Amino acid sequence: MEKTQELSGSHAGGQIDAEPIDASAVNEVLMAGDKSKGARPWFLESAETERVMNVAMAVATEVAVLRERLDTLERLLEAKGLIDRSAVEAYEPDEAAAEERQLWHARYAARILRIFQQELDAIAKPGDNTPMHRIADEINEM
């Protein structure tokens, strides 16, 4: 059995060929930590405050999207008489559903903790940390 290398921008050396990519080789958990070129701009008084704010905003965004989707599903199903909302509370996932949820949790954690992964990548690859204003200046000089 041939093993396929999992791809993400930073974990594949930043190089993704123009050839079609096998979707099963794309690792969404690793890709969640990918960062743009250049140093991260900071807006708040301290880097620590900025990190906490980034995590909080990532969680808030995820919760808002999930809440809207959940509300939509519950309203559609209830309007069609397909479920009683108490059935949602009583649901217990089978093994396949539990595994799918576990994968979702890993992806979710990678997304909301993305800033920490990006900072580790910046330490590991200091050459990729050119400040954005220098990148913009280089583009303008072209």
Stockholm file with secondary structure:
# STOCKHOLM 1.0

chainA/1-142         MEKTQELSGSHAGGQIDAEPIDASAVNEVLMAGDKSKGARPWFLESAETERVMNVAMAVATEVAVLRERLDTLERLLEAKGLIDRSAVEAYEPDEAAAEERQLWHARYAARILRIFQQELDAIAKPGDNTPMHRIADEINEM
#=GR chainA/1-142 SS CCCCCCBCTTTTTTCCCSSCCCGGGBCHHHHTTCCCSSCCCCCSSCHHHHHHHHHHHHHHHHHHHHHHHHHHHHHHHHHTTCCCHHHHHHCCCCHHHHHHHHHHHHHHHHHHTHHHHHHHHHHHCGGGCCCHHHHHHHHHTC
#=GC SS_cons         CCCCCCBCTTTTTTCCCSSCCCGGGBCHHHHTTCCCSSCCCCCSSCHHHHHHHHHHHHHHHHHHHHHHHHHHHHHHHHHTTCCCHHHHHHCCCCHHHHHHHHHHHHHHHHHHTHHHHHHHHHHHCGGGCCCHHHHHHHHHTC
//
